[in-house]
Amino acid sequence: MIENLTWALTPPYGFYFRVFFFQPGTGNLFNTSFTQVDGLGWAYESKPFKDSQNFRLDMPTAIKYNHIVLKSPLQPLSSQFEAWVMRYGRQLPAMNGVKASDTYDVTVIMQSQAQVPVSAWLCSRAYPVKASFEGINAENSGLVIETVELACNRIERKL
């Protein structure tokens, strides 16, 4: 397979990634660039259980998916991603909860230097839960980094 060839010839560094947002109900699709993506994982929730010999075991009961953390330099409010995050923040108190029609399926595709996809994750029904800004300092002339956290219903590695 081409993925195996890519990893054999090129160590897993110097990669690029793309992040796509797709809204199944409307067909709305957009992509946005980020400098960092974290949280592509999950963990089992467990419950203590005693077996017939009175040994305590932690047995898995559910899967908890991490929040997806997206970081990028501050972008103009006119981008579709920024508009969605801001609109979501204004609507949430009035909505009294999350509506499936306001969520997006997020696809993160990691590409090699030759732009060959080497890995991909699908994060289903994602919605913003936190936004913050770092680096606002008048003494330093650095980039202002925006961090947005998304909760999601499921994370699956596709490639």
DRENPA-3360 file (N, C-alpha, C; in nm, 2 decimals, always signed):
BEGIN
1 = MIENLTWA = +0.08/-0.12/+0.00/+0.00/+0.00/+0.00/+0.09/+0.12/+0.00 ~ +0.04/+0.23/-0.05/+0.11/+0.36/-0.06/+0.14/+0.41/+0.07 ~ +0.05/+0.39/+0.17/+0.08/+0.45/+0.31/+0.20/+0.38/+0.37 ~ +0.21/+0.25/+0.35/+0.33/+0.18/+0.40/+0.46/+0.22/+0.34 ~ +0.45/+0.25/+0.21/+0.57/+0.30/+0.13/+0.61/+0.43/+0.18 ~ +0.51/+0.52/+0.21/+0.54/+0.66/+0.25/+0.61/+0.65/+0.39 ~ +0.56/+0.57/+0.48/+0.62/+0.57/+0.61/+0.76/+0.50/+0.60 ~ +0.78/+0.41/+0.51/+0.91/+0.34/+0.50/+1.02/+0.44/+0.45;
9 = LTPPYGFY = +0.98/+0.52/+0.35/+1.08/+0.61/+0.29/+1.10/+0.74/+0.37 ~ +0.99/+0.79/+0.44/+1.00/+0.92/+0.50/+0.97/+0.90/+0.65 ~ +1.05/+0.94/+0.74/+1.02/+0.93/+0.88/+0.89/+1.02/+0.91 ~ +0.82/+0.99/+1.02/+0.69/+1.06/+1.04/+0.72/+1.20/+1.10 ~ +0.79/+1.29/+1.02/+0.80/+1.43/+1.06/+0.79/+1.51/+0.93 ~ +0.77/+1.64/+0.94/+0.76/+1.72/+0.82/+0.63/+1.69/+0.75 ~ +0.52/+1.67/+0.83/+0.39/+1.65/+0.77/+0.31/+1.77/+0.77 ~ +0.20/+1.77/+0.70/+0.10/+1.87/+0.69/-0.03/+1.81/+0.72;
17 = FRVFFFQP = -0.13/+1.89/+0.76/-0.26/+1.84/+0.78/-0.36/+1.94/+0.74 ~ -0.48/+1.89/+0.70/-0.59/+1.97/+0.66/-0.71/+1.94/+0.75 ~ -0.79/+2.03/+0.77/-0.91/+2.01/+0.86/-1.03/+2.06/+0.78 ~ -1.13/+1.96/+0.76/-1.25/+1.99/+0.68/-1.37/+1.98/+0.78 ~ -1.47/+2.07/+0.76/-1.59/+2.07/+0.83/-1.70/+2.05/+0.74 ~ -1.79/+1.95/+0.77/-1.90/+1.91/+0.68/-2.03/+1.90/+0.77 ~ -2.13/+1.97/+0.72/-2.26/+1.96/+0.79/-2.36/+1.87/+0.71 ~ -2.38/+1.75/+0.76/-2.46/+1.65/+0.68/-2.60/+1.70/+0.64;
25 = GTGNLFNT = -2.67/+1.77/+0.73/-2.80/+1.82/+0.70/-2.81/+1.92/+0.59 ~ -2.71/+2.01/+0.58/-2.72/+2.11/+0.48/-2.62/+2.09/+0.36 ~ -2.53/+2.01/+0.38/-2.42/+1.99/+0.28/-2.32/+2.10/+0.28 ~ -2.32/+2.19/+0.38/-2.23/+2.29/+0.39/-2.09/+2.23/+0.42 ~ -1.99/+2.28/+0.34/-1.85/+2.22/+0.36/-1.75/+2.34/+0.35 ~ -1.66/+2.34/+0.45/-1.55/+2.44/+0.44/-1.43/+2.38/+0.51 ~ -1.31/+2.43/+0.48/-1.19/+2.39/+0.54/-1.12/+2.51/+0.60 ~ -1.04/+2.49/+0.70/-0.96/+2.59/+0.76/-0.83/+2.54/+0.80;
33 = SFTQVDGL = -0.73/+2.63/+0.81/-0.59/+2.58/+0.85/-0.57/+2.61/+0.99 ~ -0.50/+2.52/+1.06/-0.46/+2.54/+1.20/-0.31/+2.50/+1.21 ~ -0.25/+2.56/+1.31/-0.10/+2.53/+1.33/-0.09/+2.41/+1.42 ~ -0.20/+2.37/+1.49/-0.19/+2.25/+1.58/-0.32/+2.19/+1.60 ~ -0.33/+2.06/+1.60/-0.45/+1.99/+1.64/-0.42/+1.88/+1.74 ~ -0.49/+1.89/+1.86/-0.47/+1.79/+1.97/-0.60/+1.73/+2.00 ~ -0.59/+1.62/+2.08/-0.71/+1.56/+2.14/-0.77/+1.45/+2.05 ~ -0.70/+1.40/+1.95/-0.76/+1.29/+1.87/-0.75/+1.16/+1.94;
41 = GWAYESKP = -0.83/+1.14/+2.03/-0.82/+1.01/+2.11/-0.94/+0.99/+2.20 ~ -0.94/+0.88/+2.27/-1.05/+0.84/+2.36/-0.99/+0.76/+2.48 ~ -1.08/+0.74/+2.58/-1.04/+0.66/+2.69/-1.17/+0.58/+2.74 ~ -1.14/+0.47/+2.80/-1.25/+0.39/+2.86/-1.29/+0.45/+2.99 ~ -1.42/+0.47/+3.02/-1.46/+0.49/+3.15/-1.48/+0.35/+3.22 ~ -1.45/+0.34/+3.34/-1.46/+0.20/+3.40/-1.54/+0.21/+3.53 ~ -1.58/+0.09/+3.58/-1.65/+0.08/+3.70/-1.59/-0.04/+3.78 ~ -1.57/-0.02/+3.91/-1.52/-0.13/+3.99/-1.62/-0.25/+3.99;
49 = FKDSQNFR = -1.56/-0.37/+3.99/-1.64/-0.49/+3.99/-1.57/-0.60/+4.07 ~ -1.64/-0.67/+4.15/-1.58/-0.78/+4.22/-1.62/-0.92/+4.16 ~ -1.52/-1.00/+4.13/-1.55/-1.13/+4.07/-1.58/-1.23/+4.17 ~ -1.60/-1.36/+4.14/-1.65/-1.46/+4.23/-1.54/-1.49/+4.34 ~ -1.42/-1.46/+4.32/-1.32/-1.48/+4.42/-1.29/-1.35/+4.50 ~ -1.38/-1.25/+4.48/-1.37/-1.13/+4.56/-1.25/-1.04/+4.52 ~ -1.20/-1.06/+4.40/-1.09/-0.97/+4.34/-1.16/-0.85/+4.28 ~ -1.10/-0.74/+4.30/-1.16/-0.61/+4.24/-1.10/-0.59/+4.10;
57 = LDMPTAIK = -1.19/-0.57/+4.00/-1.15/-0.55/+3.87/-1.22/-0.42/+3.82 ~ -1.15/-0.34/+3.74/-1.21/-0.22/+3.68/-1.25/-0.26/+3.54 ~ -1.38/-0.27/+3.52/-1.43/-0.31/+3.39/-1.48/-0.19/+3.31 ~ -1.45/-0.19/+3.18/-1.49/-0.07/+3.10/-1.64/-0.07/+3.08 ~ -1.70/+0.05/+3.09/-1.84/+0.07/+3.08/-1.88/+0.16/+2.97 ~ -1.80/+0.25/+2.93/-1.83/+0.34/+2.82/-1.70/+0.40/+2.76 ~ -1.71/+0.46/+2.64/-1.59/+0.53/+2.58/-1.62/+0.68/+2.60 ~ -1.52/+0.75/+2.64/-1.52/+0.90/+2.65/-1.43/+0.95/+2.55;
65 = YNHIVLKS = -1.48/+1.04/+2.46/-1.39/+1.10/+2.36/-1.34/+1.23/+2.40 ~ -1.21/+1.25/+2.37/-1.15/+1.38/+2.41/-1.21/+1.50/+2.33 ~ -1.18/+1.62/+2.39/-1.21/+1.74/+2.31/-1.10/+1.76/+2.21 ~ -1.14/+1.80/+2.09/-1.05/+1.83/+1.98/-1.00/+1.98/+2.01 ~ -0.87/+2.00/+2.02/-0.82/+2.13/+2.04/-0.75/+2.18/+1.92 ~ -0.80/+2.29/+1.86/-0.75/+2.35/+1.74/-0.68/+2.48/+1.77 ~ -0.56/+2.50/+1.73/-0.48/+2.63/+1.75/-0.44/+2.69/+1.62 ~ -0.45/+2.82/+1.61/-0.41/+2.89/+1.49/-0.39/+3.04/+1.53;
73 = PLQPLSSQ = -0.31/+3.11/+1.45/-0.31/+3.25/+1.47/-0.45/+3.31/+1.45 ~ -0.48/+3.42/+1.52/-0.61/+3.49/+1.51/-0.65/+3.51/+1.37 ~ -0.77/+3.48/+1.34/-0.82/+3.50/+1.20/-0.93/+3.60/+1.20 ~ -0.96/+3.66/+1.08/-1.07/+3.75/+1.07/-1.20/+3.68/+1.10 ~ -1.30/+3.76/+1.15/-1.43/+3.70/+1.18/-1.51/+3.66/+1.06 ~ -1.46/+3.70/+0.94/-1.53/+3.67/+0.82/-1.51/+3.52/+0.77 ~ -1.42/+3.45/+0.83/-1.40/+3.31/+0.79/-1.52/+3.23/+0.84 ~ -1.55/+3.12/+0.76/-1.67/+3.04/+0.80/-1.65/+2.97/+0.93;
81 = FEAWVMRY = -1.53/+2.93/+0.97/-1.50/+2.87/+1.10/-1.53/+2.97/+1.21 ~ -1.47/+3.09/+1.20/-1.49/+3.19/+1.30/-1.64/+3.23/+1.31 ~ -1.71/+3.24/+1.20/-1.85/+3.27/+1.20/-1.93/+3.17/+1.27 ~ -1.90/+3.04/+1.25/-1.97/+2.93/+1.31/-1.94/+2.93/+1.47 ~ -1.82/+2.95/+1.51/-1.79/+2.95/+1.65/-1.86/+3.07/+1.72 ~ -1.85/+3.19/+1.66/-1.92/+3.30/+1.72/-2.07/+3.29/+1.72 ~ -2.13/+3.24/+1.61/-2.27/+3.22/+1.61/-2.32/+3.12/+1.71 ~ -2.24/+3.01/+1.72/-2.27/+2.91/+1.82/-2.27/+2.96/+1.96;
89 = GRQLPAMN = -2.17/+3.04/+1.99/-2.17/+3.10/+2.13/-2.28/+3.19/+2.16 ~ -2.33/+3.26/+2.06/-2.45/+3.35/+2.08/-2.58/+3.28/+2.09 ~ -2.59/+3.17/+2.02/-2.72/+3.09/+2.01/-2.73/+3.00/+2.12 ~ -2.63/+2.94/+2.18/-2.64/+2.84/+2.28/-2.73/+2.87/+2.40 ~ -2.72/+2.99/+2.46/-2.82/+3.01/+2.57/-2.96/+3.01/+2.53 ~ -2.99/+3.05/+2.41/-3.13/+3.05/+2.36/-3.17/+2.91/+2.31 ~ -3.08/+2.83/+2.27/-3.11/+2.70/+2.22/-3.15/+2.60/+2.34 ~ -3.10/+2.63/+2.46/-3.12/+2.54/+2.57/-3.07/+2.40/+2.54;
97 = GVKASDTY = -2.95/+2.39/+2.49/-2.88/+2.26/+2.46/-2.83/+2.26/+2.31 ~ -2.76/+2.15/+2.28/-2.70/+2.14/+2.15/-2.80/+2.08/+2.05 ~ -2.82/+2.14/+1.93/-2.90/+2.08/+1.83/-2.81/+2.01/+1.73 ~ -2.85/+1.90/+1.68/-2.77/+1.82/+1.58/-2.75/+1.90/+1.45 ~ -2.85/+1.99/+1.42/-2.84/+2.06/+1.30/-2.73/+2.17/+1.30 ~ -2.68/+2.20/+1.42/-2.57/+2.30/+1.43/-2.43/+2.24/+1.45 ~ -2.42/+2.11/+1.44/-2.29/+2.04/+1.45/-2.23/+2.02/+1.32 ~ -2.10/+1.99/+1.32/-2.03/+1.96/+1.19/-1.95/+1.83/+1.22;
105 = DVTVIMQS = -1.94/+1.75/+1.11/-1.84/+1.64/+1.11/-1.71/+1.70/+1.07 ~ -1.61/+1.67/+1.15/-1.47/+1.73/+1.13/-1.38/+1.62/+1.09 ~ -1.31/+1.64/+0.98/-1.22/+1.54/+0.93/-1.08/+1.60/+0.93 ~ -0.98/+1.54/+1.00/-0.85/+1.58/+1.00/-0.76/+1.48/+0.92 ~ -0.69/+1.54/+0.82/-0.62/+1.45/+0.73/-0.47/+1.49/+0.74 ~ -0.38/+1.40/+0.79/-0.24/+1.42/+0.79/-0.18/+1.38/+0.66 ~ -0.10/+1.47/+0.60/-0.04/+1.44/+0.47/+0.12/+1.44/+0.48 ~ +0.18/+1.36/+0.40/+0.32/+1.36/+0.39/+0.37/+1.49/+0.32;
113 = QAQVPVSA = +0.50/+1.50/+0.31/+0.56/+1.62/+0.23/+0.51/+1.62/+0.09 ~ +0.49/+1.50/+0.03/+0.44/+1.49/-0.11/+0.29/+1.50/-0.12 ~ +0.22/+1.54/-0.01/+0.08/+1.56/+0.00/+0.00/+1.43/-0.02 ~ +0.06/+1.32/+0.02/-0.01/+1.19/+0.02/-0.07/+1.17/+0.16 ~ -0.20/+1.15/+0.17/-0.26/+1.12/+0.30/-0.20/+1.00/+0.37 ~ -0.16/+1.02/+0.49/-0.10/+0.91/+0.56/-0.18/+0.87/+0.68 ~ -0.27/+0.95/+0.72/-0.36/+0.92/+0.83/-0.48/+1.02/+0.83 ~ -0.60/+0.97/+0.88/-0.71/+1.06/+0.88/-0.80/+1.02/+1.00;
121 = WLCSRAYP = -0.87/+1.12/+1.06/-0.96/+1.10/+1.17/-1.09/+1.17/+1.14 ~ -1.20/+1.10/+1.17/-1.34/+1.16/+1.16/-1.39/+1.19/+1.30 ~ -1.43/+1.31/+1.32/-1.49/+1.35/+1.45/-1.63/+1.39/+1.43 ~ -1.72/+1.30/+1.47/-1.86/+1.32/+1.43/-1.94/+1.42/+1.53 ~ -2.02/+1.50/+1.46/-2.11/+1.59/+1.53/-2.04/+1.68/+1.63 ~ -1.94/+1.75/+1.59/-1.86/+1.84/+1.67/-1.92/+1.97/+1.69 ~ -1.90/+2.03/+1.80/-1.95/+2.17/+1.83/-1.85/+2.23/+1.93 ~ -1.84/+2.37/+1.92/-1.74/+2.44/+2.01/-1.79/+2.44/+2.15;
129 = VKASFEGI = -1.70/+2.42/+2.24/-1.72/+2.43/+2.39/-1.64/+2.53/+2.46 ~ -1.53/+2.57/+2.39/-1.44/+2.67/+2.46/-1.36/+2.74/+2.35 ~ -1.34/+2.87/+2.37/-1.25/+2.95/+2.29/-1.17/+3.04/+2.38 ~ -1.04/+3.05/+2.35/-0.95/+3.14/+2.42/-0.84/+3.20/+2.33 ~ -0.78/+3.30/+2.38/-0.68/+3.38/+2.31/-0.55/+3.39/+2.39 ~ -0.44/+3.36/+2.34/-0.31/+3.37/+2.41/-0.22/+3.46/+2.33 ~ -0.13/+3.53/+2.41/-0.03/+3.61/+2.34/-0.06/+3.76/+2.32 ~ -0.17/+3.81/+2.39/-0.20/+3.95/+2.37/-0.11/+4.02/+2.47;
137 = NAENSGLV = +0.00/+4.08/+2.42/+0.10/+4.14/+2.50/+0.15/+4.26/+2.42 ~ +0.14/+4.38/+2.48/+0.18/+4.50/+2.41/+0.33/+4.51/+2.40 ~ +0.41/+4.45/+2.49/+0.55/+4.46/+2.49/+0.62/+4.36/+2.39 ~ +0.55/+4.26/+2.35/+0.60/+4.17/+2.25/+0.52/+4.18/+2.12 ~ +0.59/+4.16/+2.01/+0.52/+4.16/+1.88/+0.50/+4.02/+1.83 ~ +0.44/+3.93/+1.90/+0.42/+3.80/+1.85/+0.28/+3.78/+1.80 ~ +0.25/+3.66/+1.75/+0.12/+3.62/+1.70/+0.03/+3.60/+1.82 ~ -0.10/+3.64/+1.80/-0.20/+3.61/+1.90/-0.26/+3.47/+1.85;
145 = IETVELAC = -0.25/+3.37/+1.94/-0.30/+3.24/+1.91/-0.44/+3.22/+1.97 ~ -0.52/+3.17/+1.88/-0.66/+3.14/+1.92/-0.67/+2.99/+1.94 ~ -0.73/+2.95/+2.05/-0.75/+2.81/+2.07/-0.90/+2.78/+2.08 ~ -0.95/+2.69/+2.01/-1.09/+2.65/+2.01/-1.10/+2.50/+2.04 ~ -1.18/+2.47/+2.14/-1.20/+2.33/+2.18/-1.34/+2.28/+2.12 ~ -1.34/+2.17/+2.06/-1.47/+2.11/+2.01/-1.50/+1.98/+2.09 ~ -1.62/+1.96/+2.13/-1.67/+1.83/+2.18/-1.72/+1.76/+2.06 ~ -1.72/+1.63/+2.07/-1.77/+1.55/+1.96/-1.84/+1.42/+2.01;
153 = NRIERKL = -1.92/+1.36/+1.92/-1.99/+1.24/+1.96/-1.91/+1.12/+1.94 ~ -1.81/+1.12/+1.85/-1.73/+1.00/+1.82/-1.60/+1.04/+1.75 ~ -1.49/+0.97/+1.77/-1.37/+0.99/+1.70/-1.33/+0.86/+1.64 ~ -1.31/+0.85/+1.51/-1.27/+0.73/+1.45/-1.15/+0.76/+1.36 ~ -1.04/+0.67/+1.37/-0.93/+0.68/+1.28/-0.97/+0.61/+1.15 ~ -0.96/+0.68/+1.04/-1.01/+0.62/+0.91/-0.90/+0.57/+0.82 ~ -0.78/+0.61/+0.84/-0.66/+0.58/+0.76/-0.54/+0.55/+0.84;
% end
